[in-house]
Amino acid sequence: MKVFLIGAGPGDPGLITLKACRIIPQCDVIVYDDLIPLEILSLAKPGAEKLYVGKRGGKVYMKQPRINELLVELARQGKTIARLKGGDPCVFGRGGEEALYLKEHGIPFEIVPGITSAIAGPVSAGIPPTHRGYASSVKFVTAHEDVSKESGFLDWKHLAAEKGTLVFLMGASRIKEIAERLVQEGMSPDTPCALVQDATTPLQRRVVSTLARVGHDAREHAIGSPCIIVVGAVASLSKELFDDIPRPLAGRTVLITRPSHLALQTASLFADSGARVAVYPLLDISPLPFDLPDVSAFDLFIFASQNAVPLFMDKMLATNLDARSFGKSRIYCIGPKTRDALLAYGIRADGTAGEYRAEGIVEMLRETDLSGKRVCLPRARGARGYLVDALKERGANVLEIPVYETVLPKDASKEGFLSALAEADTVVFTSPSGIRHAIELLGDEQDLLRSKRLAAIGPVTAGAMQRLGLPAQVTAGEYTDEGIIEALKGESL
């Protein structure tokens, strides 16, 4: 049993730490706050319990003492818990309180730092919290405390005299009051001030103002929660350092249907292009039992899926074999993601298909004499027969090893999928299995899906969609996430 108090970062799922990405899939229970990106929750292993305990806008769904008790109860059941908090767990995240409670009750814990929005928010808006010519210090202030209170932890007179930068968190509802109180205590009304809403996400907005005008500007721009307030000379740098170049997918909401373990990377790419991203995995990779053949007996290995690589390699490692066991065998793969998966095990592929599908592998091997060659093909159960047939026609002896199958996630439901669809204008499918599972979930209620712009990662997936009566409006020219993004760039909403 152990509790990990994890900082999930400021909002952009790409800003979560590598350590957090390593720990979350090992946990039995995910206890998470508000504003945790779905892409990060999708890192949880299949079957992990997910418990929402968020608080926002004064609406408390679970009181802090009860959260503390819950963590202890779960740990005493022998479970490993990921306690996910936005930003850093110990910067206005009550991580210290939870750590003390766990310590008092003899529960092992570890605090995993995260990138706090107090830093990431200003920086994402072109505001360095410190700058040699503007500010040599920065103070983080919670704006939860009533500005009119004379008692409490905040010394407003001291804050108003600050020559460095002030960063207020959780103050969206008190912007005008905070500015007025600082001016009342002696800070110049001309002091630069900036507001950053939904920092680091595709929904981010910024307003640069002064203390005298910021209340008016906040109302005019309808600034809401979550919002960071930056006060000090550095706020003026946003006008020079913030690059507000429109991103190609801005204004679009894209639903990613990839398996959970791939969703974070895909979602981050779409978010970097300006899209708002929703995630609803429509398939899981379910490993199959298989007997490892004599690896040294084959002339060629062909990996036609990135998912097959770790399953096959881990089987080898479990039997005290490693990359040296391939000997003089040639190793080929279907695309860059599969090539990178092999490289993670110290294997550099001898060739990567120019077209990322079975036809591309056949074309890659067009000049290779396959007559009598022994070929090992680890891949998914039920994969297209084209590759095996084409290799056999060339005289190869092919051993096809099903190492996994794609299944509908256990927690998938019609209601959940419909809810995710309602948020999106575009739905991305990356395999025939994904579209089959979508139809299985929806049954005869497919109208909402038909009303969306449907994108396919390549012609194989597009062909399956066409046969199933849900044709793709967009098909990637290059069969990758980047290819889908490129294809969507020219599409109007």
C-alpha positions as CSV (number, residue, x, y, z in Angstrom):
1,M,0.0,0.0,0.0
2,K,1.1,3.5,-0.8
3,V,-0.3,6.9,-1.6
4,F,1.3,9.1,-4.3
5,L,0.4,12.8,-4.0
6,I,0.9,13.7,-7.6
7,G,1.0,17.1,-9.3
8,A,-0.8,16.8,-12.6
9,G,0.4,20.1,-14.0
10,P,-1.3,23.3,-15.1
11,G,-3.8,22.1,-17.6
12,D,-1.9,21.1,-20.7
13,P,-1.6,17.3,-20.4
14,G,1.8,17.5,-22.1
15,L,3.2,19.3,-19.1
16,I,2.7,16.3,-16.7
17,T,6.0,14.9,-15.5
18,L,7.6,11.7,-16.7
19,K,7.6,10.4,-13.2
20,A,3.9,10.9,-12.9
21,C,3.4,9.1,-16.2
22,R,5.4,6.2,-14.9
23,I,3.5,6.0,-11.5
24,I,-0.1,6.5,-12.6
25,P,-0.4,3.2,-14.6
26,Q,0.8,1.3,-11.6
27,C,-2.0,2.5,-9.3
28,D,-5.2,0.6,-8.3
29,V,-7.2,3.8,-7.5
30,I,-7.1,7.3,-9.0
31,V,-8.4,10.0,-6.6
32,Y,-8.6,13.2,-8.6
33,D,-9.5,16.8,-8.3
34,D,-11.3,19.2,-10.7
35,L,-9.6,20.3,-13.9
36,I,-7.5,17.1,-14.3
37,P,-7.3,16.5,-18.1
38,L,-9.0,13.4,-19.3
39,E,-5.9,12.5,-21.2
40,I,-4.0,12.2,-17.9
41,L,-6.8,10.0,-16.4
42,S,-6.5,7.8,-19.4
43,L,-3.0,6.8,-18.2
44,A,-4.7,4.6,-15.5
45,K,-4.4,0.9,-16.0
46,P,-7.5,-1.0,-17.2
47,G,-9.8,-1.7,-14.2
48,A,-8.4,1.0,-12.0
49,E,-11.0,2.7,-9.9
50,K,-11.4,6.5,-10.5
51,L,-12.9,8.6,-7.7
52,Y,-13.7,12.3,-8.3
53,V,-13.3,14.5,-5.2
54,G,-13.0,17.9,-6.9
55,K,-13.9,21.4,-5.6
56,R,-14.7,24.4,-7.8
57,G,-16.5,27.7,-7.6
58,G,-17.4,27.1,-3.9
59,K,-19.2,23.8,-4.7
60,V,-17.5,21.2,-2.5
61,Y,-18.2,17.7,-3.6
62,M,-16.3,16.1,-0.8
63,K,-15.0,17.8,2.3
64,Q,-11.2,17.8,2.9
65,P,-11.4,15.7,6.1
66,R,-13.4,13.1,4.3
67,I,-10.8,13.1,1.5
68,N,-8.1,12.5,4.1
69,E,-10.1,9.6,5.5
70,L,-10.7,8.1,2.1
71,L,-7.0,8.0,1.3
72,V,-6.3,6.1,4.5
73,E,-9.2,3.7,4.0
74,L,-8.1,2.8,0.5
75,A,-4.5,2.4,1.5
76,R,-5.5,0.0,4.4
77,Q,-7.2,-2.1,1.8
78,G,-3.7,-2.7,0.4
79,K,-4.2,-0.5,-2.6
80,T,-1.8,1.8,-4.4
81,I,-3.4,5.2,-4.8
82,A,-2.6,8.1,-7.2
83,R,-3.9,11.3,-5.6
84,L,-4.0,13.6,-8.6
85,K,-4.0,17.4,-8.0
86,G,-3.8,20.2,-10.5
87,G,-0.5,22.0,-10.7
88,D,1.8,21.1,-7.8
89,P,0.3,19.3,-4.9
90,C,1.9,21.6,-2.3
91,V,1.2,25.0,-3.9
92,F,-2.3,25.8,-2.6
93,G,-3.2,22.2,-3.3
94,R,-3.5,21.0,0.3
95,G,-1.0,18.3,-0.4
96,G,0.8,19.1,2.8
97,E,-2.3,18.6,4.8
98,E,-3.0,15.2,3.2
99,A,0.7,14.2,3.7
100,L,0.5,15.0,7.4
101,Y,-2.7,13.0,7.8
102,L,-1.2,10.0,6.1
103,K,1.9,10.3,8.2
104,E,-0.2,10.4,11.4
105,H,-2.0,7.3,10.4
106,G,1.1,5.3,9.4
107,I,0.4,5.3,5.7
108,P,3.4,5.3,3.3
109,F,3.3,8.2,0.9
110,E,5.4,10.0,-1.7
111,I,4.9,13.6,-3.0
112,V,5.5,13.9,-6.7
113,P,6.0,17.5,-7.7
114,G,4.2,19.0,-10.6
115,I,4.4,22.2,-12.7
116,T,2.3,24.8,-10.8
117,S,0.0,27.1,-12.7
118,A,1.5,30.0,-10.7
119,I,4.5,29.7,-12.9
120,A,3.2,28.1,-16.1
121,G,0.2,30.5,-16.3
122,P,2.2,33.7,-16.6
123,V,4.8,32.1,-18.8
124,S,2.2,30.8,-21.2
125,A,1.0,34.4,-21.6
126,G,4.4,35.8,-22.3
127,I,5.0,37.0,-18.7
128,P,8.3,35.9,-17.0
129,P,7.5,36.0,-13.3
130,T,11.0,37.4,-12.7
131,H,13.2,39.5,-15.0
132,R,16.4,41.3,-14.1
133,G,15.1,44.6,-15.3
134,Y,11.6,44.3,-13.8
135,A,11.4,42.0,-10.8
136,S,13.8,40.1,-8.6
137,S,11.1,38.3,-6.6
138,V,7.8,36.6,-6.9
139,K,5.1,35.9,-4.4
140,F,2.2,33.4,-4.7
141,V,-1.0,34.5,-3.0
142,T,-4.3,32.6,-2.5
143,A,-7.2,34.7,-3.5
144,H,-9.7,32.4,-1.6
145,E,-9.5,34.7,1.4
146,D,-12.1,37.4,1.6
147,V,-10.4,40.7,0.5
148,S,-12.3,42.7,3.0
149,K,-11.2,40.7,6.0
150,E,-8.8,42.5,8.3
151,S,-7.7,39.3,10.0
152,G,-6.2,36.3,8.3
153,F,-2.9,35.3,6.8
154,L,-2.7,38.1,4.2
155,D,-1.0,41.3,5.0
156,W,-2.4,43.6,2.3
157,K,-0.2,46.6,3.2
158,H,2.9,44.4,2.8
159,L,1.6,43.0,-0.5
160,A,0.9,46.5,-1.8
161,A,4.5,47.6,-1.0
162,E,5.9,44.6,-3.0
163,K,8.4,45.7,-5.7
164,G,8.4,42.2,-7.3
165,T,5.7,40.2,-8.9
166,L,2.4,39.1,-7.2
167,V,0.6,36.0,-8.6
168,F,-2.9,35.4,-7.3
169,L,-4.5,32.0,-7.7
170,M,-8.2,31.1,-7.4
171,G,-9.3,34.8,-7.7
172,A,-11.6,34.9,-10.7
173,S,-14.5,36.1,-8.6
174,R,-12.5,38.8,-6.8
175,I,-10.5,40.5,-9.5
176,K,-12.0,43.9,-8.9
177,E,-11.8,43.6,-5.1
178,I,-8.1,42.5,-5.2
179,A,-7.1,45.4,-7.4
180,E,-9.0,47.9,-5.3
181,R,-7.5,46.6,-2.1
182,L,-4.0,46.9,-3.4
183,V,-4.6,50.4,-4.5
184,Q,-6.2,51.3,-1.2
185,E,-3.1,50.0,0.6
186,G,-0.8,52.2,-1.5
187,M,0.0,50.4,-4.8
188,S,-0.1,52.7,-7.9
189,P,-3.3,52.3,-9.9
190,D,-1.1,52.3,-13.0
191,T,0.6,49.1,-12.0
192,P,0.5,46.6,-14.9
193,C,-1.8,43.7,-14.3
194,A,-2.7,40.6,-16.4
195,L,-5.3,37.9,-16.3
196,V,-4.7,34.5,-17.7
197,Q,-7.8,32.2,-17.9
198,D,-7.5,28.4,-18.7
199,A,-3.7,28.7,-18.8
200,T,-1.7,26.4,-21.0
201,T,-4.8,24.9,-22.7
202,P,-6.3,25.6,-26.1
203,L,-9.0,27.7,-24.3
204,Q,-6.4,30.1,-22.9
205,R,-7.3,33.8,-22.9
206,R,-5.3,36.7,-21.6
207,V,-6.1,40.3,-20.7
208,V,-3.3,42.9,-20.1
209,S,-4.5,45.9,-18.0
210,T,-3.7,48.0,-15.0
211,L,-5.0,47.8,-11.4
212,A,-7.2,50.8,-12.2
213,R,-8.9,49.1,-15.2
214,V,-8.6,45.4,-14.6
215,G,-12.0,45.0,-12.9
216,H,-13.7,46.7,-15.9
217,D,-11.6,44.7,-18.4
218,A,-12.4,41.4,-16.6
219,R,-16.1,42.0,-16.9
220,E,-15.8,43.2,-20.5
221,H,-13.9,40.0,-21.5
222,A,-16.1,37.7,-19.3
223,I,-13.1,36.3,-17.5
224,G,-14.0,33.3,-15.4
225,S,-12.4,30.5,-13.5
226,P,-9.8,29.1,-13.5
227,C,-7.9,32.4,-13.7
228,I,-4.5,33.6,-12.6
229,I,-3.9,37.3,-11.7
230,V,-0.4,38.7,-12.3
231,V,0.4,42.1,-10.7
232,G,3.7,43.9,-11.3
233,A,5.9,45.4,-14.0
234,V,6.5,42.0,-15.7
235,A,2.9,41.9,-16.8
236,S,3.6,44.5,-19.4
237,L,6.0,42.2,-21.1
238,S,3.1,40.1,-22.3
239,K,2.5,42.6,-25.1
240,E,6.0,41.9,-26.4
241,L,6.6,38.2,-25.6
242,F,3.2,36.7,-26.2
243,D,3.0,35.2,-29.7
244,D,-0.7,35.2,-30.5
245,I,-0.4,33.4,-33.9
246,P,-3.6,31.5,-34.6
247,R,-3.1,27.8,-34.5
248,P,-4.6,25.7,-37.3
249,L,-7.1,23.7,-35.3
250,A,-8.2,26.5,-33.0
251,G,-11.9,26.5,-32.4
252,R,-12.2,22.8,-33.1
253,T,-13.1,20.1,-30.5
254,V,-11.6,16.7,-31.4
255,L,-12.6,13.4,-29.8
256,I,-9.8,10.9,-29.6
257,T,-10.8,7.3,-29.6
258,R,-7.3,5.7,-29.3
259,P,-6.5,3.2,-26.6
260,S,-5.8,4.8,-23.2
261,H,-2.0,4.1,-23.3
262,L,-1.7,6.1,-26.6
263,A,-4.3,8.8,-25.9
264,L,-2.0,11.2,-24.0
265,Q,0.5,11.5,-26.8
266,T,-2.2,11.9,-29.5
267,A,-4.2,14.4,-27.5
268,S,-1.1,16.5,-26.8
269,L,-0.3,16.7,-30.6
270,F,-3.9,18.0,-31.3
271,A,-3.8,20.4,-28.4
272,D,-0.5,21.8,-29.7
273,S,-2.3,22.6,-33.0
274,G,-5.0,24.5,-31.1
275,A,-7.7,22.0,-30.8
276,R,-9.7,21.4,-27.6
277,V,-9.4,17.7,-27.0
278,A,-11.8,15.1,-25.5
279,V,-10.8,11.5,-25.0
280,Y,-13.0,8.4,-25.1
281,P,-11.0,5.2,-25.7
282,L,-13.0,2.8,-27.9
283,L,-10.5,-0.1,-27.7
284,D,-8.2,-1.7,-25.3
285,I,-5.2,-3.9,-26.1
286,S,-5.8,-7.2,-24.5
287,P,-2.6,-9.4,-24.5
288,L,-3.0,-13.0,-25.6
289,P,-1.1,-16.0,-24.3
290,F,1.4,-17.3,-26.9
291,D,4.4,-19.6,-27.1
292,L,7.7,-17.9,-27.9
293,P,9.2,-19.6,-31.0
294,D,12.9,-20.2,-31.5
295,V,13.8,-16.6,-32.3
296,S,17.1,-17.5,-33.9
297,A,15.3,-19.8,-36.5
298,F,13.8,-16.9,-38.6
299,D,15.3,-14.9,-41.4
300,L,12.9,-12.0,-41.1
301,F,10.7,-10.5,-38.4
302,I,7.9,-8.1,-39.4
303,F,6.3,-5.9,-36.8
304,A,3.1,-4.6,-38.3
305,S,1.9,-2.8,-35.1
306,Q,3.5,-0.8,-32.4
307,N,1.4,-2.7,-29.8
308,A,3.0,-6.0,-30.8
309,V,6.5,-4.9,-30.0
310,P,6.4,-4.7,-26.2
311,L,4.3,-7.8,-25.9
312,F,6.8,-9.9,-28.0
313,M,9.9,-8.3,-26.5
314,D,8.7,-8.6,-22.9
315,K,8.0,-12.3,-23.5
316,M,11.6,-12.6,-24.8
317,L,13.0,-10.8,-21.8
318,A,11.0,-13.0,-19.4
319,T,12.7,-16.0,-20.8
320,N,16.2,-14.4,-20.5
321,L,16.5,-13.5,-24.1
322,D,17.2,-10.0,-25.5
323,A,17.9,-8.3,-28.8
324,R,21.1,-10.4,-29.4
325,S,18.8,-13.4,-29.9
326,F,17.7,-12.1,-33.2
327,G,21.2,-12.8,-34.5
328,K,21.4,-12.2,-38.3
329,S,17.6,-11.9,-38.7
330,R,16.4,-8.9,-40.6
331,I,13.7,-6.8,-38.8
332,Y,11.1,-4.7,-40.6
333,C,8.3,-2.5,-39.3
334,I,5.2,-0.7,-40.6
335,G,5.8,2.9,-39.5
336,P,7.6,5.4,-37.3
337,K,5.7,4.6,-34.1
338,T,6.6,0.9,-34.5
339,R,10.1,1.8,-35.4
340,D,10.4,3.9,-32.2
341,A,8.9,1.1,-30.1
342,L,11.6,-1.3,-31.4
343,L,14.3,1.3,-30.7
344,A,13.2,1.5,-27.1
345,Y,14.4,-2.1,-26.8
346,G,17.7,-1.3,-28.5
347,I,16.6,-2.6,-31.9
348,R,17.2,-0.5,-35.0
349,A,14.8,-1.7,-37.7
350,D,16.4,-2.7,-41.1
351,G,13.5,-1.0,-42.9
352,T,10.4,1.0,-42.3
353,A,7.5,0.9,-44.8
354,G,7.0,4.1,-46.8
355,E,3.3,3.6,-46.7
356,Y,2.1,2.7,-43.1
357,R,0.0,-0.3,-43.9
358,A,0.4,-3.9,-45.0
359,E,0.7,-2.9,-48.7
360,G,3.6,-0.6,-47.7
361,I,5.5,-3.6,-46.2
362,V,5.0,-5.7,-49.3
363,E,6.3,-2.8,-51.4
364,M,9.3,-2.3,-49.1
365,L,10.2,-6.0,-49.6
366,R,9.6,-6.0,-53.4
367,E,13.2,-6.5,-54.3
368,T,13.9,-9.0,-51.4
369,D,14.1,-12.7,-52.3
370,L,11.6,-14.3,-49.9
371,S,11.6,-17.8,-51.5
372,G,12.1,-20.3,-48.6
373,K,12.6,-17.5,-46.1
374,R,11.2,-18.0,-42.6
375,V,9.2,-15.0,-41.5
376,C,7.8,-14.4,-38.0
377,L,4.9,-12.0,-37.9
378,P,3.7,-11.0,-34.3
379,R,0.5,-9.0,-34.6
380,A,-3.1,-8.6,-33.6
381,R,-5.7,-11.5,-33.7
382,G,-8.0,-10.9,-36.6
383,A,-5.7,-8.6,-38.6
384,R,-6.2,-8.4,-42.4
385,G,-5.0,-11.5,-44.2
386,Y,-3.4,-9.5,-47.0
387,L,0.1,-9.4,-45.6
388,V,0.3,-13.2,-44.9
389,D,-1.1,-14.1,-48.3
390,A,1.3,-11.7,-50.1
391,L,4.3,-13.1,-48.3
392,K,3.3,-16.7,-49.0
393,E,2.8,-15.9,-52.7
394,R,6.4,-14.8,-52.7
395,G,7.5,-18.2,-51.3
396,A,7.9,-17.3,-47.7
397,N,7.2,-19.6,-44.8
398,V,5.2,-17.4,-42.5
399,L,4.5,-18.0,-38.8
400,E,1.8,-15.6,-37.7
401,I,1.7,-15.1,-33.9
402,P,-1.4,-13.4,-32.5
403,V,0.0,-11.6,-29.4
404,Y,-3.0,-9.3,-28.7
405,E,-6.6,-8.6,-29.6
406,T,-8.4,-5.3,-29.6
407,V,-11.5,-5.3,-27.3
408,L,-14.0,-2.7,-26.2
409,P,-12.9,-1.2,-22.9
410,K,-14.8,-2.6,-19.9
411,D,-15.9,0.8,-18.7
412,A,-17.2,1.9,-22.1
413,S,-20.9,2.7,-22.2
414,K,-23.4,4.2,-24.6
415,E,-24.1,7.0,-22.2
416,G,-20.4,7.8,-21.7
417,F,-19.7,7.8,-25.4
418,L,-22.8,9.9,-26.2
419,S,-21.6,12.4,-23.6
420,A,-18.2,12.6,-25.1
421,L,-19.6,13.0,-28.6
422,A,-21.8,15.9,-27.5
423,E,-18.6,17.9,-26.7
424,A,-16.9,17.3,-30.1
425,D,-17.3,18.5,-33.6
426,T,-14.7,16.1,-35.0
427,V,-14.2,12.4,-34.2
428,V,-10.9,10.6,-35.0
429,F,-10.7,6.9,-35.7
430,T,-7.4,5.2,-35.9
431,S,-8.4,1.6,-36.6
432,P,-11.3,-0.5,-38.0
433,S,-11.8,-1.9,-34.5
434,G,-12.6,1.6,-33.2
435,I,-15.4,2.3,-35.6
436,R,-16.8,-1.2,-35.0
437,H,-16.9,-0.6,-31.3
438,A,-18.5,2.8,-31.8
439,I,-21.3,1.1,-33.6
440,E,-21.6,-1.7,-31.0
441,L,-21.9,0.9,-28.3
442,L,-24.5,3.1,-30.1
443,G,-26.6,0.5,-31.7
444,D,-29.4,2.2,-33.6
445,E,-28.5,5.6,-32.0
446,Q,-25.8,6.6,-34.4
447,D,-27.3,10.0,-35.5
448,L,-25.1,12.0,-33.2
449,L,-22.0,10.3,-34.6
450,R,-23.1,10.9,-38.2
451,S,-23.5,14.6,-37.5
452,K,-19.8,14.9,-36.7
453,R,-16.9,15.3,-39.0
454,L,-15.3,11.9,-39.1
455,A,-11.6,11.5,-39.7
456,A,-9.7,8.3,-40.5
457,I,-6.0,7.7,-40.0
458,G,-5.7,6.0,-43.4
459,P,-7.4,4.1,-46.2
460,V,-7.8,0.8,-44.2
461,T,-9.8,2.6,-41.5
462,A,-11.6,4.7,-44.0
463,G,-12.6,1.6,-45.9
464,A,-14.0,0.0,-42.8
465,M,-15.9,3.1,-42.0
466,Q,-17.4,3.2,-45.5
467,R,-18.5,-0.4,-45.3
468,L,-20.1,0.2,-42.0
469,G,-22.1,3.1,-43.3
470,L,-20.1,5.9,-41.5
471,P,-17.9,7.3,-44.3
472,A,-14.9,9.4,-43.3
473,Q,-15.0,13.0,-44.5
474,V,-11.3,13.3,-43.9
475,T,-8.6,10.7,-44.5
476,A,-5.0,11.3,-43.6
477,G,-2.5,11.3,-46.4
478,E,0.3,10.2,-44.0
479,Y,-1.1,7.5,-41.8
480,T,-0.1,9.1,-38.5
481,D,-1.6,11.5,-35.9
482,E,0.4,14.2,-37.6
483,G,-1.2,13.2,-40.9
484,I,-4.7,13.6,-39.5
485,I,-3.8,17.0,-38.1
486,E,-2.5,18.1,-41.5
487,A,-5.6,16.8,-43.3
488,L,-7.9,18.7,-40.8
489,K,-6.0,22.0,-41.3
490,G,-7.7,22.6,-44.6
491,E,-11.2,21.7,-43.3
492,S,-13.6,24.4,-42.3
493,L,-15.8,23.9,-39.2
